[in-house]
Amino acid sequence: MLQRSGPLKGVRIVEMAGLGPAPFAAMHLADLGAEVVRIARPGQTFPLPIDAKYNLLNRSRRSLTLDLTQNGDVDRLWQLIERAEVLIEGFRPGKMEKLGFGPDQVHARNPALVYGRLTGWGQDGPLAHAAGHDMNYAAITGAIWGLGEADRPPPPMNLIADQGGGAMMLNLGILAALTHARATGQGQVVDAAMTDGVNLLMTMQHGLAAGGAWTDRRSGDFINGGVAWYRCYKTGDGKYVSVGCLEPQFFAELLALLGLTDDPRFADQYAPNAQAGMMDALTEIFLTATQQEWCDILEGSDACFAPVVSLADASDHAHNRARGSFVTVGGIEMLSPRTAILANTTRHTDDRRCGRNQP
């Protein structure tokens, strides 16, 4: 058993194993002292072409493989959840409900549990069940519109130092310390530095570099524009679209929808020497139609696609409209607070749309 220390010592968390943001959140809470048990499914593997030991986002916690089609394993998960204070899941909407562990089902057994849900597009809206990655989710907000040179597609991005490395880390540290102070009467200093926070956000890249899968060249790696299947492309009307099909099954979906399944240039998704040819081909293809025409073909599919919209147009995107992401107050259009943190669990009780399973 891992020996835990820190302000969250004694806090028990169940994490349903997934990719990216949810594992990062669980890792950070574990780093702060929480006892996190990561629940993996049989055969679950790291999707990138390196050894899973370099997936540093899974550090600091125990992992338990459970087959939730087996009654015995279902009972084991219930035992963990009934003793936990927090549950974290990052699946597509409806997945946990289908497994029998949705918010209503869990709260019936453990009313005090904090149920943490993390999705890319949200629990509802026209894109809620579509695959994607952070670049896609940011693409319809206007966040990446202003990046890069004016005559070139916007590059993949994250909101790194201010919101990610600074405010988020500081707030998490404050809340963690507050939990500790309330339990023990002992306060703590929360010393958050943006550089430290950004270094933490770069955990995956450090792991990839250690595993030989990161070159550290600008525009030379898989999430900084160095590959054909994770970048933005210009459309025939001078606008842009984002493609982020990291996993093979999503890459195959993109090829199918573009009519490229049998094209030999796309036979090996990860081959370094094939990227330039694939980029040239996709550049030509996306110039043959407008952004809206590509949305008609690709948006909402598992091709990990989204149009790159401007800040001015973000509130008019159908997904943002459907979710009520923007409000106008005093004549000023702004983000609705309800879209950032939604505590109204009643919204989950009538979600009958069961999406495709997400890893």
C-alpha positions as CSV (number, residue, x, y, z in Angstrom):
1,M,0.0,0.0,0.0
2,L,1.2,3.5,-0.8
3,Q,2.2,5.6,2.2
4,R,0.3,8.9,1.8
5,S,1.1,12.3,3.3
6,G,-0.1,15.8,2.6
7,P,-3.2,17.9,3.2
8,L,-5.6,15.3,1.7
9,K,-4.2,12.3,3.7
10,G,-7.1,10.1,4.6
11,V,-9.3,11.2,1.7
12,R,-10.4,8.2,-0.2
13,I,-11.0,8.6,-4.0
14,V,-12.2,6.1,-6.6
15,E,-11.0,6.9,-10.1
16,M,-12.5,5.2,-13.2
17,A,-9.5,4.9,-15.5
18,G,-9.5,7.0,-18.6
19,L,-7.3,9.3,-20.6
20,G,-5.9,12.8,-20.2
21,P,-7.7,15.3,-17.9
22,A,-9.4,12.9,-15.5
23,P,-6.1,11.0,-14.8
24,F,-4.3,14.3,-14.4
25,A,-6.9,15.4,-11.8
26,A,-6.6,12.1,-9.9
27,M,-2.8,12.2,-10.1
28,H,-2.8,15.7,-8.6
29,L,-5.1,14.8,-5.7
30,A,-3.0,11.8,-5.0
31,D,0.1,14.0,-5.0
32,L,-1.6,16.1,-2.4
33,G,-2.0,13.0,-0.2
34,A,-5.3,11.4,-1.2
35,E,-5.6,7.7,-1.3
36,V,-6.7,7.1,-4.9
37,V,-7.7,3.7,-6.3
38,R,-7.7,3.6,-10.1
39,I,-10.2,1.2,-11.6
40,A,-9.1,-0.2,-14.9
41,R,-11.0,-2.5,-17.2
42,P,-9.5,-5.8,-18.5
43,G,-7.2,-5.3,-21.5
44,Q,-7.1,-1.5,-21.0
45,T,-3.8,-0.2,-22.5
46,F,-2.0,3.1,-23.1
47,P,-3.0,4.3,-26.6
48,L,0.3,5.8,-27.6
49,P,3.1,3.7,-29.3
50,I,5.4,3.6,-26.2
51,D,5.5,1.5,-23.0
52,A,2.7,2.3,-20.6
53,K,5.3,2.9,-17.8
54,Y,5.9,6.3,-19.4
55,N,2.3,7.4,-18.9
56,L,3.3,9.4,-15.8
57,L,-0.3,10.6,-15.4
58,N,-1.0,7.3,-13.7
59,R,1.5,7.8,-10.9
60,S,1.0,8.0,-7.1
61,R,-1.9,5.6,-6.8
62,R,-2.9,1.9,-6.8
63,S,-4.6,0.4,-9.8
64,L,-7.2,-2.4,-9.7
65,T,-8.6,-4.2,-12.8
66,L,-12.3,-5.0,-12.5
67,D,-14.6,-6.6,-15.1
68,L,-17.9,-4.9,-14.5
69,T,-19.7,-7.6,-16.4
70,Q,-18.9,-10.0,-13.5
71,N,-21.1,-9.7,-10.4
72,G,-18.1,-10.3,-8.0
73,D,-16.2,-7.3,-9.5
74,V,-19.3,-5.1,-9.4
75,D,-19.6,-5.9,-5.7
76,R,-15.9,-5.0,-5.2
77,L,-16.4,-1.6,-6.9
78,W,-19.5,-0.9,-4.8
79,Q,-17.5,-1.7,-1.6
80,L,-14.9,0.9,-2.6
81,I,-17.4,3.5,-3.6
82,E,-19.4,3.1,-0.3
83,R,-16.2,3.8,1.6
84,A,-15.0,6.7,-0.6
85,E,-15.5,10.4,-0.3
86,V,-14.9,11.2,-4.0
87,L,-15.5,9.5,-7.3
88,I,-13.9,10.7,-10.6
89,E,-14.9,9.7,-14.0
90,G,-14.2,11.1,-17.5
91,F,-16.3,9.0,-19.8
92,R,-18.8,10.1,-22.4
93,P,-22.3,11.0,-21.2
94,G,-24.3,8.0,-20.2
95,K,-21.4,5.5,-19.8
96,M,-21.5,5.4,-16.0
97,E,-25.3,5.1,-16.0
98,K,-25.1,2.2,-18.4
99,L,-22.5,0.5,-16.1
100,G,-24.9,1.0,-13.1
101,F,-22.8,3.6,-11.4
102,G,-24.4,6.9,-12.4
103,P,-24.9,9.8,-9.9
104,D,-28.4,8.7,-8.8
105,Q,-27.3,5.1,-8.4
106,V,-24.2,6.0,-6.4
107,H,-25.9,8.6,-4.2
108,A,-28.5,6.0,-3.2
109,R,-25.8,4.1,-1.5
110,N,-23.4,6.9,-0.5
111,P,-25.3,10.2,-0.2
112,A,-22.2,12.1,1.0
113,L,-20.0,11.2,-1.9
114,V,-18.6,13.9,-4.2
115,Y,-19.2,12.7,-7.7
116,G,-16.7,14.2,-10.1
117,R,-17.6,14.2,-13.8
118,L,-15.3,15.4,-16.6
119,T,-16.2,15.4,-20.2
120,G,-15.0,17.3,-23.3
121,W,-18.2,18.6,-24.7
122,G,-20.4,18.4,-21.6
123,Q,-23.2,16.1,-20.5
124,D,-25.6,17.4,-23.2
125,G,-25.6,19.4,-26.4
126,P,-25.3,18.2,-30.1
127,L,-21.7,17.2,-29.7
128,A,-21.9,15.6,-26.3
129,H,-21.3,12.1,-27.6
130,A,-18.7,12.9,-30.2
131,A,-15.0,12.0,-29.7
132,G,-12.5,14.7,-29.4
133,H,-9.4,16.0,-27.6
134,D,-8.5,19.3,-25.9
135,M,-7.7,21.1,-29.2
136,N,-11.2,20.3,-30.5
137,Y,-12.9,21.4,-27.3
138,A,-11.0,24.7,-27.4
139,A,-11.6,25.2,-31.1
140,I,-15.3,26.2,-30.8
141,T,-14.6,28.7,-27.9
142,G,-12.5,31.2,-29.8
143,A,-9.5,30.4,-27.6
144,I,-7.2,29.2,-30.3
145,W,-8.4,31.6,-33.0
146,G,-5.9,34.3,-32.1
147,L,-2.8,32.1,-32.0
148,G,-0.3,31.7,-34.8
149,E,0.5,33.7,-37.9
150,A,-2.4,35.3,-39.8
151,D,-1.8,33.4,-43.0
152,R,-1.3,30.0,-41.3
153,P,-3.7,27.6,-39.5
154,P,-3.9,28.2,-35.7
155,P,-1.6,25.8,-33.9
156,P,-2.8,23.3,-31.2
157,M,-2.8,24.9,-27.8
158,N,-3.5,24.8,-24.1
159,L,-4.2,27.6,-21.7
160,I,-1.0,27.0,-19.9
161,A,0.5,29.4,-17.4
162,D,-2.4,31.7,-16.2
163,Q,-5.4,29.4,-15.9
164,G,-3.7,26.0,-15.9
165,G,-0.3,26.4,-14.2
166,G,-1.4,29.3,-12.0
167,A,-5.0,29.7,-11.0
168,M,-6.0,26.1,-11.1
169,M,-3.0,24.9,-9.1
170,L,-3.5,27.7,-6.6
171,N,-7.2,27.0,-6.1
172,L,-6.7,23.3,-5.7
173,G,-4.0,23.9,-3.2
174,I,-6.2,26.3,-1.2
175,L,-9.1,23.9,-1.2
176,A,-6.9,21.1,-0.2
177,A,-5.3,23.1,2.6
178,L,-8.7,24.2,3.8
179,T,-9.9,20.6,4.0
180,H,-6.8,19.9,6.2
181,A,-7.3,23.0,8.3
182,R,-10.9,22.1,9.0
183,A,-10.0,18.6,10.0
184,T,-6.9,19.4,12.2
185,G,-7.1,23.1,13.0
186,Q,-3.6,23.5,11.4
187,G,-3.3,25.9,8.5
188,Q,-0.8,25.6,5.6
189,V,1.0,27.9,3.2
190,V,-0.1,27.4,-0.4
191,D,2.9,28.4,-2.5
192,A,1.8,28.2,-6.2
193,A,4.3,29.2,-8.9
194,M,3.2,29.3,-12.5
195,T,6.5,27.8,-13.6
196,D,6.0,24.9,-11.2
197,G,2.4,24.5,-12.4
198,V,3.4,24.5,-16.1
199,N,6.1,21.9,-15.3
200,L,3.4,19.7,-13.8
201,L,1.2,20.2,-16.8
202,M,4.1,19.0,-18.9
203,T,4.2,15.6,-17.1
204,M,3.0,13.6,-20.1
205,Q,5.6,15.2,-22.4
206,H,8.4,14.4,-19.9
207,G,7.2,10.8,-19.9
208,L,7.0,10.7,-23.7
209,A,10.5,12.1,-23.9
210,A,11.8,9.5,-21.5
211,G,10.3,6.9,-23.6
212,G,11.8,8.2,-26.9
213,A,8.5,9.5,-28.3
214,W,9.1,13.2,-27.9
215,T,11.7,15.0,-30.0
216,D,11.5,18.4,-28.3
217,R,11.4,20.2,-31.7
218,R,9.0,23.0,-32.3
219,S,6.2,21.7,-34.5
220,G,7.9,18.3,-34.5
221,D,5.8,16.2,-32.1
222,F,2.3,14.8,-32.1
223,I,0.5,17.5,-30.1
224,N,2.3,20.6,-31.3
225,G,1.6,20.4,-35.0
226,G,4.2,17.8,-36.0
227,V,1.8,15.2,-37.3
228,A,-0.9,15.2,-39.9
229,W,-3.6,14.0,-37.7
230,Y,-3.3,16.5,-34.9
231,R,-3.4,20.0,-36.4
232,C,-5.5,22.7,-38.0
233,Y,-6.2,23.0,-41.7
234,K,-7.4,25.9,-43.9
235,T,-10.7,25.4,-45.7
236,G,-11.8,26.7,-49.1
237,D,-13.5,29.8,-47.7
238,G,-10.4,30.9,-45.8
239,K,-11.5,29.5,-42.5
240,Y,-10.0,26.6,-40.5
241,V,-10.9,23.3,-39.0
242,S,-9.2,21.2,-36.3
243,V,-8.4,17.5,-36.6
244,G,-7.2,15.6,-33.5
245,C,-7.7,11.9,-34.2
246,L,-4.9,10.7,-31.9
247,E,-6.1,7.1,-31.5
248,P,-6.1,4.6,-34.5
249,Q,-9.9,4.1,-34.4
250,F,-10.6,7.8,-34.7
251,F,-8.0,8.2,-37.4
252,A,-9.7,5.3,-39.3
253,E,-13.0,7.2,-38.9
254,L,-11.5,10.3,-40.4
255,L,-10.1,8.4,-43.4
256,A,-13.5,6.7,-43.9
257,L,-15.4,10.0,-44.0
258,L,-12.8,11.6,-46.3
259,G,-12.8,8.6,-48.6
260,L,-9.1,7.8,-47.9
261,T,-9.3,4.4,-46.2
262,D,-7.4,2.7,-49.0
263,D,-5.0,5.6,-49.8
264,P,-1.5,4.2,-49.3
265,R,-0.3,7.6,-48.0
266,F,-2.3,7.0,-44.9
267,A,-1.4,3.3,-44.3
268,D,0.8,4.0,-41.2
269,Q,-0.6,6.7,-39.0
270,Y,2.4,7.0,-36.7
271,A,5.2,6.7,-39.2
272,P,7.4,9.8,-38.9
273,N,8.4,9.7,-42.6
274,A,4.7,9.6,-43.6
275,Q,3.6,12.8,-41.9
276,A,4.7,15.3,-44.5
277,G,2.9,13.4,-47.2
278,M,-0.3,13.1,-45.2
279,M,-0.2,16.8,-44.3
280,D,0.2,17.8,-47.9
281,A,-2.7,15.5,-48.9
282,L,-5.0,16.8,-46.1
283,T,-4.1,20.4,-46.8
284,E,-5.3,19.9,-50.4
285,I,-8.4,18.1,-49.4
286,F,-9.6,20.6,-46.9
287,L,-9.2,23.4,-49.4
288,T,-11.8,21.8,-51.6
289,A,-14.7,22.7,-49.5
290,T,-15.9,25.4,-47.0
291,Q,-15.7,25.1,-43.3
292,Q,-19.5,24.5,-43.1
293,E,-19.3,21.8,-45.7
294,W,-16.7,20.0,-43.7
295,C,-18.8,20.4,-40.6
296,D,-21.7,18.8,-42.4
297,I,-19.5,15.8,-43.1
298,L,-17.3,15.5,-40.0
299,E,-18.8,17.4,-37.0
300,G,-20.3,15.1,-34.4
301,S,-18.5,12.0,-35.7
302,D,-15.6,10.1,-34.1
303,A,-13.1,11.7,-36.4
304,C,-12.1,14.1,-33.5
305,F,-13.1,17.2,-35.6
306,A,-14.3,20.7,-34.8
307,P,-14.4,24.0,-36.7
308,V,-12.1,26.7,-35.5
309,V,-14.4,29.6,-34.8
310,S,-13.6,33.2,-33.9
311,L,-14.2,34.7,-30.5
312,A,-17.0,36.7,-32.1
313,D,-18.7,33.6,-33.5
314,A,-18.2,31.3,-30.5
315,S,-21.6,32.1,-29.0
316,D,-23.3,31.3,-32.3
317,H,-22.0,27.7,-32.5
318,A,-24.8,25.2,-32.2
319,H,-23.2,23.3,-29.4
320,N,-22.6,26.4,-27.3
321,R,-26.1,27.6,-28.0
322,A,-27.7,24.3,-27.0
323,R,-25.8,24.3,-23.7
324,G,-26.5,27.9,-22.9
325,S,-22.8,28.7,-22.7
326,F,-23.2,32.4,-23.1
327,V,-25.4,35.0,-21.5
328,T,-25.8,38.8,-22.1
329,V,-25.7,41.0,-19.0
330,G,-25.9,44.7,-19.3
331,G,-25.5,44.5,-23.1
332,I,-22.3,42.5,-22.7
333,E,-22.1,38.9,-24.0
334,M,-20.2,36.7,-21.6
335,L,-19.7,33.1,-20.6
336,S,-22.5,31.7,-18.4
337,P,-21.2,30.6,-15.0
338,R,-23.4,27.5,-15.1
339,T,-21.3,26.0,-17.9
340,A,-18.1,26.0,-15.8
341,I,-19.3,24.2,-12.7
342,L,-22.7,22.6,-12.8
343,A,-23.8,21.4,-9.3
344,N,-27.4,20.7,-10.2
345,T,-27.4,16.9,-10.2
346,T,-31.1,16.8,-11.2
347,R,-29.9,17.3,-14.8
348,H,-28.5,13.8,-14.8
349,T,-31.8,12.1,-13.9
350,D,-33.4,12.3,-17.3
351,D,-30.4,11.7,-19.6
352,R,-31.6,8.8,-21.7
353,R,-29.1,9.3,-24.5
354,C,-26.6,6.5,-24.4
355,G,-23.5,7.5,-26.3
356,R,-20.9,5.3,-27.8
357,N,-18.4,3.9,-25.3
358,Q,-15.3,6.0,-24.8
359,P,-12.0,4.5,-23.6
